[in-house]
Amino acid sequence: MRMRCMSSATLGVLSLLLSAGVASAQVRLLTLAPRPGDTIVTVFGISGDGLTVVGSSGGPTTLAAVRWNSVTGVSTTIPYSPLPGRGFSQATVTNSNGTIFGVGAISNSTFQARAVRVALPSTQDNLPLAPGGNFSYVTGMSSDGSVLTGWAGINANDSQARMFRWTLAGGFQVLPIPAGTSGNQFTDALTTRSVSGDGQVVLGRSNDGIGYTYNQSTGASTILPQFARPAGGLLGTSPLSISSDASTIVGGASFEDASNNGTMPVRWTMAGIEALVSPGFAASNDLSANAVSADGLTIVINNGRNNSLGALIWRAGTTTPLLTLAQQYGLNISGYNRLEVIGISDDGNTFTGRAFLVTGGNVSFVLAIPTPGATALLGLAGLLAARRRRA
């Protein structure tokens, strides 16, 4: 009988394929519950490794920053030490491994936030307010948790704001206003990652609809390309997330052509601005791209209208409803009407946000599905294992 043996190199590849495939293919759909005694959950972000979701849990008289284990669903209160008059809190961002958090210390009376950085087990850095302002809101954190970005009020009635960048070493920095924009700067409330993984590139948008980036290394601000009106002039842009490697920015851009107008989900790369769907499809659904994987290859597109379409996943030029992907991997989605994604893990496999129920209302969720590449790895690993057994 002829014996076919596998080389040690092939066995090594098999081991890597199996371990990578099994890790990537852990399919799950969890509902994130409030803490005991609370009734409301809001999620704002997810760690780069996809294992920690951050947000808040509360009730009529409570609101606390919370982290959830995305595998077990277990919640843990983030150790925020309340500032005077700011007993409420919510976590809006976290670092790559879910150990450092950007927290909003919320006023008990005005409900305005002040940015705080909390690092486990119990280190707290209270960021200063901008001169003349009363609030600050964290929308981004570097992968290592040393840089926080967001926007902050700069006048007494909070009618104006500026983007800020804070570091452990350099402190609080109000970022300059790009030439050609209005004085009021902010990032959208749906922003999911307003800074690159290394903390150097920051996203912003003016209230006259001009999106831009600020590069800390060069001190330069760059206005993002826009679509042009058919009759001349430019339309607005809203950058919502930047990939960790800073290669890709995603968001929405208003557009107008001979047949359609509305909000188009777009990505910006070195090649410029690119529409992610057709104009007719965008006009019918009011779409924006608001989350992106670390390498820029997986993009989340959210639907701004209350229909059953829900979040779409864009990969390699193809868009697929996230609920459809979940169903393809055997998950029971019968109770869900649509999903709205707030955050995505670095590898593009784990998502968090709100799930709208068929029966009405919504819940916060975590959904993990493998990429097509991970599925192929599993198949190849299984084939190699079968060949080994036959030999």
C-alpha positions as CSV (number, residue, x, y, z in Angstrom):
1,M,0.0,0.0,0.0
2,R,1.3,3.4,-1.0
3,M,1.7,5.7,2.0
4,R,1.5,9.5,1.5
5,C,3.0,11.5,4.3
6,M,2.7,15.2,5.0
7,S,5.9,17.3,5.5
8,S,6.5,19.2,8.7
9,A,6.1,22.4,6.7
10,T,2.7,21.3,5.5
11,L,1.7,20.3,9.0
12,G,2.8,23.7,10.2
13,V,0.6,25.4,7.6
14,L,-2.3,23.1,8.6
15,S,-1.9,24.1,12.2
16,L,-1.9,27.8,11.3
17,L,-4.9,27.5,9.0
18,L,-6.9,25.6,11.6
19,S,-6.1,28.0,14.4
20,A,-6.8,31.1,12.3
21,G,-10.0,29.6,10.8
22,V,-11.4,28.5,14.1
23,A,-10.7,31.9,15.7
24,S,-12.2,33.8,12.8
25,A,-15.2,31.7,12.3
26,Q,-16.7,32.1,15.8
27,V,-20.2,33.2,14.6
28,R,-22.4,34.9,17.2
29,L,-25.2,37.4,17.6
30,L,-25.7,38.7,21.1
31,T,-28.0,41.2,22.7
32,L,-26.2,43.4,25.2
33,A,-28.2,43.7,28.4
34,P,-28.2,46.6,30.9
35,R,-26.7,46.3,34.3
36,P,-29.0,44.9,37.0
37,G,-31.6,47.6,37.9
38,D,-31.0,49.5,34.7
39,T,-33.4,49.6,31.7
40,I,-31.5,51.3,28.8
41,V,-28.3,50.4,26.9
42,T,-26.6,52.6,24.4
43,V,-23.4,51.4,22.6
44,F,-20.9,53.8,21.0
45,G,-17.8,51.7,20.0
46,I,-15.8,48.5,20.0
47,S,-12.2,47.7,20.6
48,G,-9.8,46.9,17.8
49,D,-9.7,43.3,18.7
50,G,-13.5,43.1,18.7
51,L,-13.7,41.7,22.2
52,T,-15.0,44.8,24.1
53,V,-18.0,47.0,23.4
54,V,-18.4,50.3,25.2
55,G,-21.3,52.6,25.9
56,S,-23.7,53.3,28.8
57,S,-26.3,51.6,30.9
58,G,-28.9,53.5,32.8
59,G,-32.4,54.2,33.9
60,P,-34.6,57.2,34.8
61,T,-32.0,58.5,37.3
62,T,-28.8,56.7,36.4
63,L,-26.3,56.6,33.6
64,A,-22.9,54.9,33.8
65,A,-20.1,54.1,31.4
66,V,-20.0,50.4,30.8
67,R,-18.0,47.8,28.9
68,W,-19.3,44.5,27.6
69,N,-17.4,41.3,26.8
70,S,-18.5,40.7,23.2
71,V,-18.2,36.9,23.5
72,T,-20.1,36.4,26.8
73,G,-22.2,39.6,26.9
74,V,-21.2,40.2,30.5
75,S,-21.2,43.9,31.5
76,T,-18.7,45.7,33.8
77,T,-19.0,49.3,35.0
78,I,-16.0,51.4,34.0
79,P,-14.3,52.8,37.1
80,Y,-15.1,56.5,36.5
81,S,-14.6,58.7,39.6
82,P,-17.3,61.4,39.3
83,L,-16.3,65.0,38.8
84,P,-18.1,67.6,40.8
85,G,-21.7,67.9,39.5
86,R,-21.0,65.2,36.8
87,G,-22.4,62.0,38.3
88,F,-23.5,60.5,35.0
89,S,-21.0,59.0,32.5
90,Q,-20.9,57.2,29.1
91,A,-18.0,55.5,27.3
92,T,-17.7,56.5,23.6
93,V,-14.3,55.0,22.5
94,T,-11.8,52.4,23.6
95,N,-8.3,51.3,22.5
96,S,-7.3,48.2,20.6
97,N,-7.6,45.8,23.5
98,G,-10.4,47.4,25.5
99,T,-8.4,48.5,28.5
100,I,-8.5,52.3,28.0
101,F,-11.6,54.4,27.5
102,G,-12.8,57.8,26.4
103,V,-15.5,58.7,28.8
104,G,-18.0,61.6,28.8
105,A,-18.5,62.9,32.3
106,I,-22.0,64.2,32.0
107,S,-23.5,67.1,34.0
108,N,-26.4,66.1,36.3
109,S,-28.2,69.4,35.4
110,T,-27.2,70.4,31.8
111,F,-26.3,66.9,30.5
112,Q,-23.3,68.4,28.8
113,A,-20.2,66.1,28.7
114,R,-16.6,66.7,29.7
115,A,-13.9,64.4,28.2
116,V,-12.2,62.0,30.6
117,R,-9.7,59.2,30.0
118,V,-10.0,56.1,32.1
119,A,-7.4,53.3,32.0
120,L,-7.8,50.0,33.8
121,P,-7.6,49.3,36.6
122,S,-8.3,52.8,38.0
123,T,-6.2,55.6,36.3
124,Q,-8.3,58.7,35.4
125,D,-7.2,61.7,33.4
126,N,-9.6,64.6,33.4
127,L,-9.1,66.5,30.2
128,P,-9.4,70.3,30.5
129,L,-12.0,72.3,28.7
130,A,-11.1,74.6,25.8
131,P,-10.7,78.2,26.8
132,G,-14.2,79.8,27.1
133,G,-16.0,76.5,26.6
134,N,-18.3,74.3,28.7
135,F,-18.2,70.9,27.1
136,S,-16.0,68.4,25.3
137,Y,-16.9,65.1,23.6
138,V,-14.5,62.3,22.7
139,T,-14.9,60.7,19.2
140,G,-11.6,59.0,18.7
141,M,-8.7,57.2,20.4
142,S,-5.4,55.9,19.1
143,S,-4.8,52.2,19.1
144,D,-2.6,52.4,22.2
145,G,-4.9,54.8,24.0
146,S,-2.4,57.6,24.4
147,V,-4.2,60.0,22.1
148,L,-7.8,61.3,22.4
149,T,-9.6,63.4,19.8
150,G,-13.0,65.0,19.6
151,W,-14.7,68.4,19.7
152,A,-15.1,71.0,22.4
153,G,-17.1,74.2,23.0
154,I,-15.2,77.5,22.8
155,N,-17.7,80.1,23.9
156,A,-20.1,80.6,26.8
157,N,-23.3,79.6,25.1
158,D,-21.6,76.7,23.3
159,S,-22.7,77.9,19.9
160,Q,-19.2,77.3,18.5
161,A,-16.8,74.4,18.8
162,R,-13.4,73.3,17.6
163,M,-11.7,69.9,17.1
164,F,-9.2,69.0,19.8
165,R,-6.4,66.5,20.2
166,W,-5.1,65.4,23.6
167,T,-2.1,63.3,24.5
168,L,-0.5,62.0,27.7
169,A,2.7,63.8,26.9
170,G,1.5,67.0,25.2
171,G,-1.8,67.8,26.9
172,F,-4.9,69.5,25.3
173,Q,-4.6,71.1,21.9
174,V,-7.3,73.0,20.0
175,L,-6.8,72.2,16.3
176,P,-6.5,75.0,13.7
177,I,-9.3,75.9,11.4
178,P,-8.7,74.9,7.8
179,A,-8.6,77.8,5.4
180,G,-11.8,78.1,3.4
181,T,-14.2,76.8,6.1
182,S,-16.4,78.4,8.6
183,G,-15.3,79.0,12.1
184,N,-17.5,76.3,13.7
185,Q,-15.8,72.9,13.6
186,F,-17.2,69.6,14.7
187,T,-17.5,65.9,14.0
188,D,-20.8,64.3,13.4
189,A,-22.5,62.5,16.3
190,L,-22.3,59.2,14.4
191,T,-18.5,59.5,14.1
192,T,-17.0,56.1,15.0
193,R,-13.3,56.8,14.7
194,S,-12.1,60.3,14.3
195,V,-8.4,59.6,14.5
196,S,-5.9,57.1,12.9
197,G,-4.4,54.3,14.9
198,D,-1.2,56.1,15.4
199,G,-3.0,59.3,16.6
200,Q,-1.6,61.5,13.9
201,V,-4.5,62.1,11.4
202,V,-7.7,63.6,12.8
203,L,-11.1,64.0,11.0
204,G,-13.2,67.1,11.2
205,R,-16.1,68.8,9.5
206,S,-17.2,72.4,9.5
207,N,-20.8,73.5,9.9
208,D,-20.9,74.6,6.3
209,G,-20.4,71.0,5.2
210,I,-16.7,70.8,4.5
211,G,-14.8,67.7,5.6
212,Y,-11.1,67.8,6.3
213,T,-8.2,66.1,7.9
214,Y,-5.6,67.5,10.2
215,N,-2.1,65.9,10.2
216,Q,-0.3,66.3,13.5
217,S,3.1,65.4,12.0
218,T,3.0,68.2,9.5
219,G,0.6,70.6,11.1
220,A,-1.4,70.8,7.9
221,S,-5.1,70.6,7.3
222,T,-6.4,69.2,4.0
223,I,-10.0,69.7,2.7
224,L,-11.4,66.4,1.4
225,P,-12.6,66.3,-2.2
226,Q,-16.3,66.9,-2.9
227,F,-18.7,66.1,-5.7
228,A,-19.4,69.0,-8.0
229,R,-22.9,70.2,-8.9
230,P,-23.8,69.8,-12.6
231,A,-24.2,73.5,-12.9
232,G,-21.0,74.3,-11.0
233,G,-20.3,74.7,-7.3
234,L,-19.6,72.1,-4.6
235,L,-21.7,70.0,-2.3
236,G,-21.0,69.0,1.3
237,T,-19.1,66.2,2.8
238,S,-19.2,64.5,6.2
239,P,-16.2,62.2,7.1
240,L,-17.3,59.7,9.8
241,S,-14.4,57.3,10.2
242,I,-10.8,56.7,9.3
243,S,-9.1,53.4,9.0
244,S,-6.4,52.6,11.5
245,D,-3.7,52.7,8.8
246,A,-5.1,56.1,7.6
247,S,-5.4,54.8,4.0
248,T,-9.1,55.2,3.9
249,I,-11.7,57.7,5.1
250,V,-15.4,56.9,4.9
251,G,-18.5,59.1,5.3
252,G,-21.2,60.7,3.3
253,A,-21.2,63.3,0.5
254,S,-24.2,65.2,-0.9
255,F,-24.5,64.8,-4.6
256,E,-26.6,65.9,-7.5
257,D,-26.8,64.7,-11.1
258,A,-29.4,64.9,-13.9
259,S,-31.6,62.3,-12.3
260,N,-30.9,62.1,-8.6
261,N,-29.7,64.0,-5.5
262,G,-29.2,63.0,-1.9
263,T,-26.4,61.6,0.4
264,M,-23.9,59.2,-1.1
265,P,-21.8,56.8,0.9
266,V,-18.2,57.4,-0.1
267,R,-14.6,56.6,0.6
268,W,-11.6,58.8,0.3
269,T,-8.2,57.3,-0.6
270,M,-5.1,58.6,-2.3
271,A,-7.0,58.3,-5.6
272,G,-9.7,60.8,-4.4
273,I,-13.4,60.5,-3.6
274,E,-15.3,57.3,-4.7
275,A,-19.0,56.6,-4.6
276,L,-19.7,53.2,-3.0
277,V,-23.2,52.7,-4.6
278,S,-25.1,53.9,-7.6
279,P,-26.7,57.4,-7.4
280,G,-30.2,56.0,-7.8
281,F,-29.7,53.5,-4.9
282,A,-28.2,56.2,-2.7
283,A,-31.0,58.7,-3.4
284,S,-33.7,56.1,-2.5
285,N,-32.1,55.2,0.8
286,D,-30.2,58.2,2.2
287,L,-26.9,56.3,2.8
288,S,-23.7,57.1,4.6
289,A,-20.6,55.0,5.3
290,N,-19.8,55.4,9.0
291,A,-17.3,52.6,10.0
292,V,-14.3,51.0,8.4
293,S,-11.9,48.2,9.2
294,A,-8.2,48.9,10.0
295,D,-7.0,48.2,6.5
296,G,-9.9,50.0,4.8
297,L,-11.2,47.0,3.0
298,T,-14.5,46.4,4.9
299,I,-16.9,49.4,5.1
300,V,-20.2,49.7,6.9
301,I,-22.9,51.7,5.1
302,N,-25.9,52.7,7.2
303,N,-29.4,53.5,5.9
304,G,-30.8,56.8,7.1
305,R,-34.4,55.9,6.4
306,N,-36.6,53.7,8.6
307,N,-37.0,50.8,6.1
308,S,-36.0,47.2,6.2
309,L,-32.7,47.6,4.3
310,G,-30.5,48.3,7.4
311,A,-26.7,48.3,7.4
312,L,-24.8,47.1,4.3
313,I,-21.3,45.7,4.3
314,W,-19.1,46.9,1.4
315,R,-16.2,44.6,0.4
316,A,-14.3,44.7,-2.9
317,G,-17.0,46.7,-4.6
318,T,-19.9,44.5,-3.5
319,T,-22.5,45.5,-0.9
320,T,-24.5,43.0,1.1
321,P,-27.1,43.6,3.9
322,L,-25.5,42.6,7.2
323,L,-28.6,40.7,8.2
324,T,-28.2,38.6,5.0
325,L,-24.6,37.8,5.9
326,A,-25.8,36.8,9.4
327,Q,-28.4,34.5,7.9
328,Q,-25.9,32.9,5.6
329,Y,-23.9,31.8,8.6
330,G,-26.8,30.1,10.2
331,L,-27.9,32.8,12.7
332,N,-31.5,33.2,13.6
333,I,-32.5,36.7,12.5
334,S,-36.3,36.2,12.4
335,G,-36.9,38.7,15.2
336,Y,-34.9,41.5,13.6
337,N,-36.2,44.1,11.2
338,R,-32.8,45.9,10.5
339,L,-29.5,46.6,12.0
340,E,-27.7,49.9,12.5
341,V,-23.9,49.6,13.0
342,I,-22.0,52.0,15.2
343,G,-18.6,50.3,15.4
344,I,-16.5,47.6,13.7
345,S,-13.4,45.7,14.8
346,D,-10.1,46.2,13.1
347,D,-10.3,42.9,11.2
348,G,-13.8,43.8,9.9
349,N,-15.5,40.7,11.4
350,T,-17.3,42.0,14.5
351,F,-20.0,44.7,14.5
352,T,-21.9,46.5,17.2
353,G,-24.9,48.9,17.2
354,R,-28.7,48.9,17.4
355,A,-31.0,46.1,16.2
356,F,-34.5,47.2,15.4
357,L,-37.1,44.5,16.2
358,V,-40.0,43.2,14.2
359,T,-42.2,43.7,17.3
360,G,-41.0,47.3,17.7
361,G,-38.3,49.0,19.8
362,N,-34.6,48.2,19.6
363,V,-31.8,46.5,21.4
364,S,-28.0,46.8,21.4
365,F,-26.2,44.0,19.7
366,V,-22.8,42.3,18.8
367,L,-22.5,40.3,15.7
368,A,-19.4,38.4,14.7
369,I,-19.1,36.7,11.3
370,P,-16.1,35.4,9.4
371,T,-14.8,37.1,6.2
372,P,-15.1,35.0,3.0
373,G,-11.3,34.5,3.3
374,A,-11.6,32.9,6.7
375,T,-14.3,30.5,5.4
376,A,-11.9,29.5,2.6
377,L,-9.2,28.9,5.1
378,L,-11.4,26.6,7.1
379,G,-12.3,24.6,3.9
380,L,-8.6,24.3,3.0
381,A,-7.7,23.3,6.5
382,G,-10.4,20.6,6.5
383,L,-9.2,19.3,3.1
384,L,-5.6,19.0,4.4
385,A,-6.8,17.3,7.6
386,A,-8.8,14.8,5.6
387,R,-5.9,14.0,3.3
388,R,-3.8,13.5,6.4
389,R,-6.3,11.0,7.9
390,R,-6.4,9.0,4.6
391,A,-2.7,8.8,4.5
